[in-house]
């Protein structure tokens, strides 16, 4: 499993670079992406479709999602722990 989204680089690609690649690289983006973020209330990873994420207009370090009850949540990008492409784990943050 590549830690970086790029098996040959050997370096950890920062999340913002991976998200930019998904946005701008049409060949790579022609797939289904999900992220898993750490939910401190439920104390577990929550996996969502990447399309559910929206940039937080008030903070470049956060994104917004709707919870099960329809409430808008702001989640810091540093709580994203995993990224999946077509169900395969392609990126993981260890800490």
Secondary structure, 3 states (H helix, E strand, C coil): CCCECCCCCCCCCCHHHHHHHHHHCHHHHCCCEEEEEEECCCCEEEEEEHHHCEECCCCCCEEEEECCCCCEEEEEHHHEEEEEECCEEEEECCC
